[in-house]
Amino acid sequence: MTARRTTARLLAALAVVTLLATSCGNTDSWVEAHPAGGWPAQYGDAANSSYTEVAGSEALRLDWTRSVKGDLGAQVALGSTGATKYLAANAQTAGGCSLMVWESDNHGRQRWCTRLWQGGGLSSPLIDGFDNLYVGQPGAVMSFPPTQWIRWRKPVIGLPLTPRLLDPGELLVVTHLGQVLVFDAHRGEVEGTSLDLVEGVDPTDAQRGLADCAQGRSRCPVAAAPAYSPASDIVVVTLWEPDTDAPVVVGLRYRPGQTPLLSREWQSTDVGGGPLASPVLSADGTTVYVNGRDRKLWALDTTNGKAKWSVPLDYQPQTPPSVSPDGVIVAGGGPEAKLTGIRDNGDKGEVAWTRDDVEALSTSSRAGADVAYTVVRDGEGEALLVFHPSDGETVNSYPLPGATGFPVGVSVGADGRVVAATSDGQIYGFSRG
């Protein structure tokens, strides 16, 4: 073999190696956990916006009803992967299963279930884009694959509130006792070090103050799900520190790939009477909306926690507002709540419309620009209301047969299905009419 031919073959081999190295690089990113395209957790996305880009249907049909045979304290989560659309509910039951996974598009057929340590009902499961499930119980956070076998289980201090996915593959966990951790969502390993918002917490008492959380009282330091915006890398939580008169709003800065991953950025006392229920972030991550205990809706600047504006309401909202990318806000619900639309004009907020004839009992869930859903009082019972968020006009109303307790929210699936649930564990599945 001549030297020239040998050199040519070597150059060809090197070209193949180079091509393989460039075309077969690390492709792990596609398998990293990311939120499901349906209603992945309580209040929808990580910003708690209660908004989905799925175009909602104005006409619905009640497809099925089922009971968890216990209590519910949070919305159900809806997955979006594959032919079957999963529904996950974190119930509190006297015995038997409590964490349940059903098929929302198959009359609520149960896929699998298991029992968790009870006491964590105010936290909803989170479903990722591969139908893996993340959920907390007092003292631990765990992950399940599409089957009921545990992927991983890790100890934490307190009850993990509704988990959130940060960068693809990173799971944010904030407990009711103020421990903040970031996990590798696949392996369940803690990334970096934990951040403690409260000092001197007994790590062996995971249920301390848990009874105060549902009502947002003082013995529960973090009583509501955190909000995260990928647009501004800000995490916002409410915090009631020991021996203080009222809770505050806290901003945490998330710095992907840096040390530390999370740091405490600011603390705001601007919200009158302190915040109530979960914070909600705008689409661009520059504003956080939160209910004040002074019967006002507040907007804070996420760079420093300073108040931008507040709008008085004629009632005390018990649930978070919903926020769409166009800046239209529907105030939160609760007893004696008036369905109210508010517009953010930057330096001020203004009431755009009010429905005095509608008592909205839950947070409104938005499906695209033109359709919204909420549960309202309907005589002695409850009904699912379909309305236009631009003006509050009623489009349709569907009674929830035999509904008791209070509504815990409305979830909107990637296929346009709508699922409402009550605190007494009744779940109603609606398909497009």
Secondary structure as UniProt FT lines:
FT   HELIX           3..23
FT   HELIX           28..31
FT   TURN            42..43
FT   TURN            46..47
FT   STRAND          51..52
FT   STRAND          60..67
FT   STRAND          71..72
FT   STRAND          77..78
FT   STRAND          86..92
FT   STRAND          99..103
FT   TURN            104..108
FT   STRAND          109..114
FT   TURN            121..122
FT   STRAND          126..128
FT   TURN            129..130
FT   STRAND          133..137
FT   TURN            138..139
FT   STRAND          140..144
FT   STRAND          152..155
FT   STRAND          164..165
FT   TURN            168..169
FT   STRAND          170..175
FT   TURN            176..177
FT   STRAND          179..184
FT   TURN            185..187
FT   STRAND          195..196
FT   TURN            203..204
FT   TURN            206..209
FT   HELIX           210..212
FT   TURN            213..216
FT   TURN            218..219
FT   STRAND          227..229
FT   TURN            230..233
FT   STRAND          234..239
FT   TURN            242..243
FT   STRAND          248..254
FT   TURN            256..257
FT   STRAND          262..268
FT   TURN            272..273
FT   STRAND          275..281
FT   TURN            283..284
FT   STRAND          287..292
FT   TURN            293..294
FT   STRAND          296..301
FT   TURN            302..304
FT   STRAND          307..312
FT   STRAND          322..323
FT   TURN            325..326
FT   STRAND          328..330
FT   TURN            335..336
FT   STRAND          338..344
FT   STRAND          349..360
FT   STRAND          365..367
FT   TURN            368..370
FT   STRAND          371..378
FT   TURN            379..380
FT   STRAND          381..387
FT   TURN            389..391
FT   STRAND          394..399
FT   TURN            401..402
FT   STRAND          407..412
FT   TURN            414..415
FT   STRAND          418..422
FT   TURN            423..424
FT   STRAND          426..432
//
